[in-house]
Structures are given as C-alpha cells and as structure tokens.
Amino acid sequence: MTFEELVIKHGAASFDKQIYLQAMYGKAGWSLDLNTGVLAFRRSHEEPQQLFVQVLGTQSEDSGTWLWAWANGAQAFAPQLLGAAEELRALGTQLGIDELTSGEIVCTPRLNGDAIAAVASGLCRAGCTFRAAYPRGALYLLVRDPRFKRPVSRPIPRIARAFPLFLKAHPDVPARAALMAYLNFYRLEIEERDDVIVAWTNAAARNAIGAEAARFLTARFAVDGRMLEMQEEW
C-alpha cells in the first residue's frame, strides 16, 4: 500500500471528523499543555473542554518540510505524547511506506501536514486531529480521547453534505474510490451498478424535528471517475 492509497482510504472520513470539530470548537479559544498532553477549548460561559492528545509532528513554512515528532531533536516531546507517531512509524516500516518512516519530508500540495494528519486520524481510529498554528508553522495533534464524542445517527445526509465538500477541497483524489472507502467507514450497505453507486442504511433515523431522514444515497460517475451527481432518497 502507498501513502496515496492511504489518503484515498481515509481522506473523506477524516475530513468528516474535522467538520465536526470545526462545528463544535471552531470559534473557541484553545490552549495546549505539552507537559500533560491536554488540549483545552474555551467558550464563553462554559467550562473548558479538555482532551488528551498525541503529537504527530510539525510543518514549517520556512523550510517547507514536515518533521515527525519522534525525529524532532530540537523539541523533545514527552514519551507519552509520541505513542501515535511511533505506531505510524512501525506501520510504515511494516508496509514499506517512506512517508511514515522518514523523519523529515519535503511538503508538496499532496503530501503535507494536513494529508499526514488525515491518514493518521484514520489509521489510529482517532476522534479527529488539531492543527495548532504558530508563527511560520504548525504543530499537528491527534485526539484520541473518549470524551470527544461524534455521534452520527443519520450517516446518509451527513455523507451527502460532506463528500462534495471533500472533493472540492481535494480535486485530485479519485472520487469513486474515496466514496467507497467513506461508505465503508459508516458500514453502509453498498451496491455498484456500472457508473452508479447506491448505498443505504436499514436504520430508520429521524432528524431533530422528528421527520424521517434519507436512507438511500445514489452517486453517479463519469467514465473518467469524476462524480457527476449525488442524491439522497427516502
């Protein structure tokens, strides 16, 4: 398996997780304690939401490179914060994926902190990732804390909203393969019919006002793999 294949497999689901994070804490202030590995979000008139995190690595705008946390000699992170990065390193060694084992990587539009974080979120089954920006760079964190809950009772409407946004943000990702991986993430029933993918859930979910939610999703593709349309059906 290649790094590009990992992006296809995990990209849309990880993007979905980040949408939820943005909705929950996008306007909140935040602070990070690297001694304890606690990321805290603060919103007005609410108690801070504290989440345990792991450190993945850093991306520098000056050097244009990604540096894995385990390779960052200038910033010796506490060993308990490196578990996820070391897991990914071991997996990269097992599968022969250089992007997970090379300490420093030159960033490109397709290989950067965001792409690495998306792959890490999927491989580590994390709740989400967080980009802690600082001048001329960012520290990427992985949230693996049971207190970060992302309940999704209506996957079809969520996929119909999130997947076109994912494709817009990642136009080079093969749409059909990415959608199949995303549908499998939500464990939906799937049927492929030439240029069409149909997915459905047997759960009769309802929305906030009690109306029944869509249970079928149909996506149509062009010969070159582009997604032409996506529709929800009841």
CYANA upper distance limits for C-alpha pairs under 8 A (distance plus 0.5 A):
  1 MET  CA      5 GLU  CA      6.81
  1 MET  CA      6 LEU  CA      7.85
  1 MET  CA     95 LEU  CA      7.21
  1 MET  CA     97 ILE  CA      7.96
  2 THR  CA      6 LEU  CA      6.97
  2 THR  CA     97 ILE  CA      6.60
  3 PHE  CA      7 VAL  CA      6.88
  3 PHE  CA     97 ILE  CA      6.91
  3 PHE  CA     99 GLU  CA      7.26
  4 GLU  CA      8 ILE  CA      6.94
  5 GLU  CA      9 LYS  CA      6.66
  6 LEU  CA     10 HIS  CA      6.51
  6 LEU  CA     11 GLY  CA      8.21
  6 LEU  CA    119 VAL  CA      6.60
  7 VAL  CA     11 GLY  CA      5.44
  7 VAL  CA    115 ALA  CA      7.31
  7 VAL  CA    118 ALA  CA      7.57
  7 VAL  CA    119 VAL  CA      6.27
  8 ILE  CA     12 ALA  CA      8.10
  8 ILE  CA    173 VAL  CA      7.05
  8 ILE  CA    174 PRO  CA      7.73
  8 ILE  CA    177 ALA  CA      7.25
  8 ILE  CA    178 ALA  CA      5.53
  8 ILE  CA    181 ALA  CA      7.96
  9 LYS  CA    177 ALA  CA      8.13
  9 LYS  CA    178 ALA  CA      6.57
  9 LYS  CA    181 ALA  CA      5.73
  9 LYS  CA    182 TYR  CA      7.93
 10 HIS  CA     14 SER  CA      6.52
 10 HIS  CA    118 ALA  CA      7.11
 10 HIS  CA    119 VAL  CA      6.29
 10 HIS  CA    121 SER  CA      8.29
 10 HIS  CA    122 GLY  CA      5.71
 10 HIS  CA    123 LEU  CA      8.20
 10 HIS  CA    178 ALA  CA      8.38
 10 HIS  CA    181 ALA  CA      7.56
 10 HIS  CA    182 TYR  CA      7.90
 11 GLY  CA     15 PHE  CA      6.56
 11 GLY  CA    115 ALA  CA      8.25
 11 GLY  CA    118 ALA  CA      6.21
 11 GLY  CA    119 VAL  CA      7.22
 11 GLY  CA    122 GLY  CA      8.34
 11 GLY  CA    178 ALA  CA      7.78
 12 ALA  CA     16 ASP  CA      6.67
 12 ALA  CA    163 PHE  CA      7.12
 12 ALA  CA    166 PHE  CA      6.65
 12 ALA  CA    178 ALA  CA      7.10
 12 ALA  CA    179 LEU  CA      7.91
 12 ALA  CA    181 ALA  CA      8.41
 12 ALA  CA    182 TYR  CA      6.34
 13 ALA  CA     17 LYS  CA      6.94
 13 ALA  CA    122 GLY  CA      7.96
 13 ALA  CA    182 TYR  CA      6.07
 13 ALA  CA    185 PHE  CA      7.31
 14 SER  CA     18 GLN  CA      6.92
 14 SER  CA    118 ALA  CA      5.79
 14 SER  CA    119 VAL  CA      8.14
 14 SER  CA    121 SER  CA      6.63
 14 SER  CA    122 GLY  CA      6.82
 14 SER  CA    128 CYS  CA      7.44
 15 PHE  CA     19 ILE  CA      6.89
 15 PHE  CA    118 ALA  CA      7.67
 15 PHE  CA    162 ALA  CA      8.38
 15 PHE  CA    166 PHE  CA      7.10
 16 ASP  CA     20 TYR  CA      7.11
 16 ASP  CA    162 ALA  CA      6.73
 17 LYS  CA     21 LEU  CA      6.86
 17 LYS  CA    127 GLY  CA      7.31
 17 LYS  CA    128 CYS  CA      5.96
 17 LYS  CA    150 ARG  CA      8.32
 18 GLN  CA     22 GLN  CA      6.58
 18 GLN  CA    128 CYS  CA      6.60
 18 GLN  CA    129 THR  CA      7.64
 19 ILE  CA     23 ALA  CA      6.69
 19 ILE  CA    162 ALA  CA      8.48
 20 TYR  CA     24 MET  CA      6.68
 20 TYR  CA    150 ARG  CA      7.71
 21 LEU  CA     25 TYR  CA      6.36
 21 LEU  CA     26 GLY  CA      7.34
 21 LEU  CA    128 CYS  CA      7.67
 22 GLN  CA     26 GLY  CA      4.66
 22 GLN  CA     27 LYS  CA      8.31
 25 TYR  CA     29 GLY  CA      8.49
 25 TYR  CA     41 PHE  CA      7.34
 27 LYS  CA     43 ARG  CA      8.29
 28 ALA  CA     41 PHE  CA      6.44
 28 ALA  CA     42 ARG  CA      5.90
 28 ALA  CA     43 ARG  CA      5.53
 29 GLY  CA     41 PHE  CA      6.16
 29 GLY  CA     42 ARG  CA      5.53
 29 GLY  CA     43 ARG  CA      7.05
 30 TRP  CA     39 LEU  CA      7.57
 30 TRP  CA     40 ALA  CA      5.92
 30 TRP  CA     41 PHE  CA      4.90
 30 TRP  CA     42 ARG  CA      6.39
 31 SER  CA     39 LEU  CA      6.41
 31 SER  CA     40 ALA  CA      5.79
 31 SER  CA     41 PHE  CA      7.24
 32 LEU  CA     37 GLY  CA      7.79
 32 LEU  CA     38 VAL  CA      6.40
 32 LEU  CA     39 LEU  CA      5.08
 32 LEU  CA     40 ALA  CA      6.84
 33 ASP  CA     37 GLY  CA      6.13
 33 ASP  CA     38 VAL  CA      5.82
 33 ASP  CA     39 LEU  CA      7.04
 34 LEU  CA     38 VAL  CA      7.41
 34 LEU  CA     77 PHE  CA      8.01
 34 LEU  CA     78 ALA  CA      8.19
 35 ASN  CA     78 ALA  CA      7.42
 37 GLY  CA     52 PHE  CA      6.10
 37 GLY  CA     53 VAL  CA      5.93
 37 GLY  CA     54 GLN  CA      7.23
 37 GLY  CA     81 LEU  CA      6.93
 38 VAL  CA     50 GLN  CA      6.72
 38 VAL  CA     51 LEU  CA      6.02
 38 VAL  CA     52 PHE  CA      5.19
 38 VAL  CA     53 VAL  CA      6.61
 39 LEU  CA     50 GLN  CA      6.17
 39 LEU  CA     51 LEU  CA      5.69
 39 LEU  CA     52 PHE  CA      6.72
 39 LEU  CA     53 VAL  CA      7.10
 40 ALA  CA     48 PRO  CA      6.53
 40 ALA  CA     49 GLN  CA      5.94
 40 ALA  CA     50 GLN  CA      4.82
 40 ALA  CA     51 LEU  CA      6.78
 41 PHE  CA     48 PRO  CA      5.98
 41 PHE  CA     49 GLN  CA      5.65
 41 PHE  CA     50 GLN  CA      7.03
 42 ARG  CA     46 GLU  CA      7.63
 42 ARG  CA     47 GLU  CA      7.53
 42 ARG  CA     48 PRO  CA      5.21
 42 ARG  CA     49 GLN  CA      7.14
 43 ARG  CA     47 GLU  CA      8.04
 43 ARG  CA     48 PRO  CA      7.49
 51 LEU  CA    143 VAL  CA      7.51
 51 LEU  CA    145 ASP  CA      6.52
 51 LEU  CA    147 ARG  CA      7.52
 51 LEU  CA    148 PHE  CA      7.67
 52 PHE  CA    143 VAL  CA      6.87
 52 PHE  CA    144 ARG  CA      7.14
 52 PHE  CA    145 ASP  CA      6.14
 53 VAL  CA     81 LEU  CA      7.65
 53 VAL  CA    141 LEU  CA      6.61
 53 VAL  CA    142 LEU  CA      5.90
 53 VAL  CA    143 VAL  CA      5.15
 53 VAL  CA    144 ARG  CA      6.65
 53 VAL  CA    145 ASP  CA      7.80
 54 GLN  CA     80 GLN  CA      8.32
 54 GLN  CA     81 LEU  CA      5.10
 54 GLN  CA     82 LEU  CA      6.58
 54 GLN  CA     83 GLY  CA      7.39
 54 GLN  CA     84 ALA  CA      6.78
 54 GLN  CA     85 ALA  CA      8.29
 54 GLN  CA    141 LEU  CA      6.10
 54 GLN  CA    142 LEU  CA      5.55
 54 GLN  CA    143 VAL  CA      7.08
 54 GLN  CA    144 ARG  CA      8.03
 55 VAL  CA     69 ALA  CA      6.81
 55 VAL  CA     77 PHE  CA      8.44
 55 VAL  CA     81 LEU  CA      6.07
 55 VAL  CA     82 LEU  CA      6.37
 55 VAL  CA     84 ALA  CA      7.96
 55 VAL  CA     85 ALA  CA      7.46
 55 VAL  CA    139 LEU  CA      8.13
 55 VAL  CA    140 TYR  CA      6.82
 55 VAL  CA    141 LEU  CA      5.21
 55 VAL  CA    142 LEU  CA      6.78
 56 LEU  CA     68 TRP  CA      6.64
 56 LEU  CA     69 ALA  CA      6.00
 56 LEU  CA     82 LEU  CA      7.70
 56 LEU  CA     84 ALA  CA      7.49
 56 LEU  CA     85 ALA  CA      5.73
 56 LEU  CA    117 ALA  CA      8.05
 56 LEU  CA    139 LEU  CA      8.23
 56 LEU  CA    140 TYR  CA      6.04
 56 LEU  CA    141 LEU  CA      6.05
 56 LEU  CA    142 LEU  CA      7.11
 57 GLY  CA     66 TRP  CA      7.56
 57 GLY  CA     67 LEU  CA      6.00
 57 GLY  CA     68 TRP  CA      4.72
 57 GLY  CA     69 ALA  CA      4.72
 57 GLY  CA     70 TRP  CA      8.31
 57 GLY  CA     72 ASN  CA      8.47
 57 GLY  CA     85 ALA  CA      8.37
 57 GLY  CA    113 GLY  CA      8.49
 57 GLY  CA    139 LEU  CA      6.48
 57 GLY  CA    140 TYR  CA      6.04
 57 GLY  CA    141 LEU  CA      7.99
 58 THR  CA     66 TRP  CA      6.23
 58 THR  CA     67 LEU  CA      5.79
 58 THR  CA     68 TRP  CA      7.06
 58 THR  CA     69 ALA  CA      7.51
 58 THR  CA    113 GLY  CA      7.81
 58 THR  CA    137 GLY  CA      7.66
 58 THR  CA    138 ALA  CA      6.13
 58 THR  CA    139 LEU  CA      5.01
 58 THR  CA    140 TYR  CA      6.47
 59 GLN  CA     64 GLY  CA      7.69
 59 GLN  CA     65 THR  CA      6.25
 59 GLN  CA     66 TRP  CA      4.94
 59 GLN  CA     67 LEU  CA      6.86
 59 GLN  CA    112 ASN  CA      8.05
 59 GLN  CA    113 GLY  CA      6.51
 59 GLN  CA    137 GLY  CA      5.96
 59 GLN  CA    138 ALA  CA      5.97
 59 GLN  CA    139 LEU  CA      7.21
 59 GLN  CA    140 TYR  CA      8.45
 60 SER  CA     64 GLY  CA      5.96
 60 SER  CA     65 THR  CA      6.11
 60 SER  CA     66 TRP  CA      7.09
 60 SER  CA    136 ARG  CA      6.67
 60 SER  CA    137 GLY  CA      4.95
 60 SER  CA    138 ALA  CA      7.34
 61 GLU  CA     65 THR  CA      7.84
 61 GLU  CA    136 ARG  CA      5.58
 61 GLU  CA    137 GLY  CA      5.86
 62 ASP  CA    136 ARG  CA      6.97
 62 ASP  CA    137 GLY  CA      8.30
 64 GLY  CA    106 VAL  CA      6.65
 64 GLY  CA    107 CYS  CA      6.21
 65 THR  CA    104 GLU  CA      7.08
 65 THR  CA    105 ILE  CA      5.88
 65 THR  CA    106 VAL  CA      4.91
 65 THR  CA    107 CYS  CA      5.54
 65 THR  CA    112 ASN  CA      8.32
 66 TRP  CA    104 GLU  CA      6.10
 66 TRP  CA    105 ILE  CA      5.55
 66 TRP  CA    106 VAL  CA      6.85
 66 TRP  CA    107 CYS  CA      6.78
 66 TRP  CA    112 ASN  CA      7.11
 66 TRP  CA    113 GLY  CA      6.96
 67 LEU  CA     71 ALA  CA      7.07
 67 LEU  CA     72 ASN  CA      7.03
 67 LEU  CA    103 GLY  CA      6.30
 67 LEU  CA    104 GLU  CA      5.01
 67 LEU  CA    105 ILE  CA      7.02
 68 TRP  CA     72 ASN  CA      7.01
 68 TRP  CA     85 ALA  CA      7.76
 68 TRP  CA    103 GLY  CA      5.91
 68 TRP  CA    104 GLU  CA      7.01
 69 ALA  CA     77 PHE  CA      7.67
 69 ALA  CA     82 LEU  CA      7.36
 69 ALA  CA     85 ALA  CA      7.33
 70 TRP  CA     77 PHE  CA      8.35
 70 TRP  CA     82 LEU  CA      7.14
 70 TRP  CA     85 ALA  CA      7.44
 70 TRP  CA     86 GLU  CA      7.61
 70 TRP  CA    103 GLY  CA      8.01
 71 ALA  CA    103 GLY  CA      5.65
 71 ALA  CA    104 GLU  CA      7.97
 72 ASN  CA     76 ALA  CA      6.97
 77 PHE  CA     81 LEU  CA      7.14
 77 PHE  CA     82 LEU  CA      7.73
 78 ALA  CA     82 LEU  CA      7.60
 79 PRO  CA     83 GLY  CA      7.79
 82 LEU  CA     86 GLU  CA      6.52
 83 GLY  CA     87 GLU  CA      6.63
 84 ALA  CA     88 LEU  CA      6.77
 84 ALA  CA    124 CYS  CA      7.50
 84 ALA  CA    142 LEU  CA      8.20
 85 ALA  CA     89 ARG  CA      6.68
 86 GLU  CA     90 ALA  CA      6.66
 87 GLU  CA     91 LEU  CA      6.72
 88 LEU  CA     92 GLY  CA      6.49
 88 LEU  CA    100 LEU  CA      6.64
 88 LEU  CA    101 THR  CA      8.49
 88 LEU  CA    120 ALA  CA      7.71
 88 LEU  CA    123 LEU  CA      8.31
 89 ARG  CA     93 THR  CA      6.75
 89 ARG  CA    100 LEU  CA      5.70
 89 ARG  CA    101 THR  CA      5.57
 90 ALA  CA     94 GLN  CA      6.76
 90 ALA  CA    101 THR  CA      8.24
 91 LEU  CA     95 LEU  CA      6.61
 91 LEU  CA    100 LEU  CA      8.19
 92 GLY  CA     96 GLY  CA      6.00
 92 GLY  CA     97 ILE  CA      5.15
 92 GLY  CA     98 ASP  CA      7.14
 92 GLY  CA     99 GLU  CA      7.98
 92 GLY  CA    100 LEU  CA      5.40
 92 GLY  CA    101 THR  CA      6.18
 93 THR  CA     97 ILE  CA      7.08
 93 THR  CA     98 ASP  CA      8.31
 93 THR  CA    100 LEU  CA      8.18
 93 THR  CA    101 THR  CA      6.89
 97 ILE  CA    101 THR  CA      7.32
 98 ASP  CA    102 SER  CA      6.17
 99 GLU  CA    105 ILE  CA      7.64
107 CYS  CA    111 LEU  CA      5.94
107 CYS  CA    112 ASN  CA      5.37
107 CYS  CA    113 GLY  CA      8.40
108 THR  CA    112 ASN  CA      6.52
110 ARG  CA    115 ALA  CA      7.38
111 LEU  CA    115 ALA  CA      6.34
111 LEU  CA    116 ILE  CA      7.56
112 ASN  CA    116 ILE  CA      6.66
113 GLY  CA    117 ALA  CA      6.41
113 GLY  CA    140 TYR  CA      7.64
114 ASP  CA    118 ALA  CA      6.66
115 ALA  CA    119 VAL  CA      6.84
116 ILE  CA    120 ALA  CA      6.57
117 ALA  CA    121 SER  CA      6.49
117 ALA  CA    129 THR  CA      6.93
117 ALA  CA    140 TYR  CA      7.53
117 ALA  CA    141 LEU  CA      8.46
117 ALA  CA    142 LEU  CA      8.10
118 ALA  CA    122 GLY  CA      6.97
118 ALA  CA    129 THR  CA      8.13
119 VAL  CA    123 LEU  CA      6.60
120 ALA  CA    124 CYS  CA      6.25
120 ALA  CA    125 ARG  CA      8.49
120 ALA  CA    126 ALA  CA      8.35
120 ALA  CA    142 LEU  CA      8.20
121 SER  CA    125 ARG  CA      6.25
121 SER  CA    126 ALA  CA      5.43
121 SER  CA    127 GLY  CA      7.70
121 SER  CA    128 CYS  CA      6.50
121 SER  CA    129 THR  CA      6.97
121 SER  CA    142 LEU  CA      7.36
122 GLY  CA    126 ALA  CA      7.11
125 ARG  CA    144 ARG  CA      8.39
126 ALA  CA    142 LEU  CA      7.24
126 ALA  CA    143 VAL  CA      6.38
126 ALA  CA    144 ARG  CA      5.45
126 ALA  CA    145 ASP  CA      8.49
127 GLY  CA    142 LEU  CA      8.41
127 GLY  CA    143 VAL  CA      6.12
127 GLY  CA    144 ARG  CA      6.21
127 GLY  CA    145 ASP  CA      7.67
127 GLY  CA    148 PHE  CA      7.00
127 GLY  CA    149 LYS  CA      7.87
127 GLY  CA    150 ARG  CA      8.01
128 CYS  CA    142 LEU  CA      6.85
128 CYS  CA    143 VAL  CA      5.92
128 CYS  CA    144 ARG  CA      8.06
129 THR  CA    140 TYR  CA      7.55
129 THR  CA    141 LEU  CA      5.98
129 THR  CA    142 LEU  CA      4.96
129 THR  CA    143 VAL  CA      6.06
130 PHE  CA    140 TYR  CA      6.34
130 PHE  CA    141 LEU  CA      5.54
130 PHE  CA    142 LEU  CA      6.92
130 PHE  CA    143 VAL  CA      7.84
131 ARG  CA    138 ALA  CA      6.72
131 ARG  CA    139 LEU  CA      6.41
131 ARG  CA    140 TYR  CA      5.24
131 ARG  CA    141 LEU  CA      6.89
132 ALA  CA    138 ALA  CA      5.91
132 ALA  CA    139 LEU  CA      5.48
132 ALA  CA    140 TYR  CA      6.61
132 ALA  CA    141 LEU  CA      7.88
133 ALA  CA    137 GLY  CA      6.57
133 ALA  CA    138 ALA  CA      4.58
133 ALA  CA    139 LEU  CA      6.73
134 TYR  CA    138 ALA  CA      5.90
134 TYR  CA    139 LEU  CA      8.15
143 VAL  CA    148 PHE  CA      8.45
144 ARG  CA    148 PHE  CA      8.38
153 SER  CA    205 ALA  CA      6.81
154 ARG  CA    158 ARG  CA      7.09
154 ARG  CA    205 ALA  CA      6.34
154 ARG  CA    206 ARG  CA      7.89
154 ARG  CA    207 ASN  CA      8.22
154 ARG  CA    213 ALA  CA      7.27
154 ARG  CA    214 ALA  CA      8.40
155 PRO  CA    159 ILE  CA      6.48
155 PRO  CA    186 TYR  CA      7.41
156 ILE  CA    160 ALA  CA      6.67
156 ILE  CA    200 TRP  CA      7.95
156 ILE  CA    201 THR  CA      8.26
156 ILE  CA    214 ALA  CA      6.79
156 ILE  CA    215 ARG  CA      6.74
156 ILE  CA    216 PHE  CA      7.23
156 ILE  CA    217 LEU  CA      6.78
156 ILE  CA    232 GLU  CA      7.66
157 PRO  CA    161 ARG  CA      6.75
157 PRO  CA    213 ALA  CA      7.89
157 PRO  CA    214 ALA  CA      7.02
157 PRO  CA    232 GLU  CA      7.56
158 ARG  CA    162 ALA  CA      6.49
159 ILE  CA    163 PHE  CA      6.02
160 ALA  CA    164 PRO  CA      7.61
160 ALA  CA    217 LEU  CA      8.02
160 ALA  CA    230 MET  CA      7.31
160 ALA  CA    231 GLN  CA      7.65
160 ALA  CA    232 GLU  CA      7.50
161 ARG  CA    165 LEU  CA      7.57
162 ALA  CA    166 PHE  CA      6.72
163 PHE  CA    167 LEU  CA      6.78
163 PHE  CA    179 LEU  CA      7.98
164 PRO  CA    168 LYS  CA      6.69
165 LEU  CA    169 ALA  CA      6.78
166 PHE  CA    170 HIS  CA      6.49
167 LEU  CA    171 PRO  CA      5.76
167 LEU  CA    173 VAL  CA      7.71
167 LEU  CA    175 ALA  CA      7.50
173 VAL  CA    178 ALA  CA      7.63
174 PRO  CA    178 ALA  CA      6.63
174 PRO  CA    225 GLY  CA      7.13
174 PRO  CA    226 ARG  CA      7.97
175 ALA  CA    179 LEU  CA      6.55
175 ALA  CA    225 GLY  CA      6.85
175 ALA  CA    226 ARG  CA      6.52
175 ALA  CA    227 MET  CA      6.69
176 ARG  CA    180 MET  CA      6.77
176 ARG  CA    221 PHE  CA      7.85
176 ARG  CA    225 GLY  CA      6.67
176 ARG  CA    226 ARG  CA      7.91
176 ARG  CA    227 MET  CA      7.59
177 ALA  CA    181 ALA  CA      6.88
178 ALA  CA    182 TYR  CA      6.72
179 LEU  CA    183 LEU  CA      6.58
180 MET  CA    184 ASN  CA      6.73
181 ALA  CA    185 PHE  CA      6.70
182 TYR  CA    186 TYR  CA      7.27
183 LEU  CA    187 ARG  CA      6.80
183 LEU  CA    188 LEU  CA      6.24
183 LEU  CA    190 ILE  CA      8.15
183 LEU  CA    199 ALA  CA      7.83
184 ASN  CA    188 LEU  CA      6.51
188 LEU  CA    199 ALA  CA      6.70
188 LEU  CA    200 TRP  CA      6.32
188 LEU  CA    201 THR  CA      6.16
189 GLU  CA    199 ALA  CA      5.93
189 GLU  CA    200 TRP  CA      5.80
189 GLU  CA    201 THR  CA      6.81
190 ILE  CA    197 ILE  CA      7.60
190 ILE  CA    198 VAL  CA      6.27
190 ILE  CA    199 ALA  CA      4.91
190 ILE  CA    200 TRP  CA      7.18
191 GLU  CA    197 ILE  CA      6.39
191 GLU  CA    198 VAL  CA      5.70
191 GLU  CA    199 ALA  CA      6.87
192 GLU  CA    196 VAL  CA      6.41
192 GLU  CA    197 ILE  CA      5.09
192 GLU  CA    198 VAL  CA      6.84
193 ARG  CA    197 ILE  CA      6.67
193 ARG  CA    198 VAL  CA      8.35
195 ASP  CA    220 ARG  CA      6.25
195 ASP  CA    221 PHE  CA      5.69
195 ASP  CA    222 ALA  CA      7.26
195 ASP  CA    223 VAL  CA      7.92
196 VAL  CA    218 THR  CA      7.43
196 VAL  CA    219 ALA  CA      6.15
196 VAL  CA    220 ARG  CA      5.02
196 VAL  CA    221 PHE  CA      6.76
197 ILE  CA    218 THR  CA      6.28
197 ILE  CA    219 ALA  CA      5.73
197 ILE  CA    220 ARG  CA      7.05
198 VAL  CA    216 PHE  CA      7.55
198 VAL  CA    217 LEU  CA      6.16
198 VAL  CA    218 THR  CA      5.07
198 VAL  CA    219 ALA  CA      7.03
199 ALA  CA    216 PHE  CA      6.22
199 ALA  CA    217 LEU  CA      5.62
199 ALA  CA    218 THR  CA      7.05
200 TRP  CA    215 ARG  CA      5.96
200 TRP  CA    216 PHE  CA      4.84
200 TRP  CA    217 LEU  CA      6.65
201 THR  CA    215 ARG  CA      5.97
201 THR  CA    216 PHE  CA      7.31
202 ASN  CA    215 ARG  CA      7.67
203 ALA  CA    215 ARG  CA      8.08
204 ALA  CA    212 GLU  CA      7.35
204 ALA  CA    213 ALA  CA      7.71
204 ALA  CA    215 ARG  CA      7.74
205 ALA  CA    212 GLU  CA      6.57
205 ALA  CA    213 ALA  CA      6.09
205 ALA  CA    215 ARG  CA      8.50
206 ARG  CA    210 GLY  CA      5.81
206 ARG  CA    211 ALA  CA      5.81
206 ARG  CA    212 GLU  CA      4.83
206 ARG  CA    213 ALA  CA      5.52
207 ASN  CA    211 ALA  CA      6.03
207 ASN  CA    212 GLU  CA      6.87
207 ASN  CA    213 ALA  CA      6.50
213 ALA  CA    234 TRP  CA      7.66
214 ALA  CA    232 GLU  CA      6.41
214 ALA  CA    233 GLU  CA      5.90
214 ALA  CA    234 TRP  CA      5.09
215 ARG  CA    232 GLU  CA      7.95
215 ARG  CA    233 GLU  CA      6.81
215 ARG  CA    234 TRP  CA      5.89
216 PHE  CA    232 GLU  CA      6.28
216 PHE  CA    233 GLU  CA      5.38
216 PHE  CA    234 TRP  CA      6.64
217 LEU  CA    230 MET  CA      7.62
217 LEU  CA    231 GLN  CA      6.26
217 LEU  CA    232 GLU  CA      5.20
217 LEU  CA    233 GLU  CA      6.61
218 THR  CA    230 MET  CA      6.10
218 THR  CA    231 GLN  CA      5.73
218 THR  CA    232 GLU  CA      7.00
218 THR  CA    233 GLU  CA      8.20
219 ALA  CA    227 MET  CA      7.52
219 ALA  CA    228 LEU  CA      8.02
219 ALA  CA    229 GLU  CA      6.20
219 ALA  CA    230 MET  CA      4.82
219 ALA  CA    231 GLN  CA      6.99
220 ARG  CA    227 MET  CA      6.43
220 ARG  CA    228 LEU  CA      6.01
220 ARG  CA    229 GLU  CA      5.90
220 ARG  CA    230 MET  CA      7.03
221 PHE  CA    225 GLY  CA      6.23
221 PHE  CA    226 ARG  CA      5.98
221 PHE  CA    227 MET  CA      4.86
221 PHE  CA    228 LEU  CA      5.69
221 PHE  CA    229 GLU  CA      7.77
222 ALA  CA    226 ARG  CA      5.75
222 ALA  CA    227 MET  CA      6.81
222 ALA  CA    228 LEU  CA      6.81
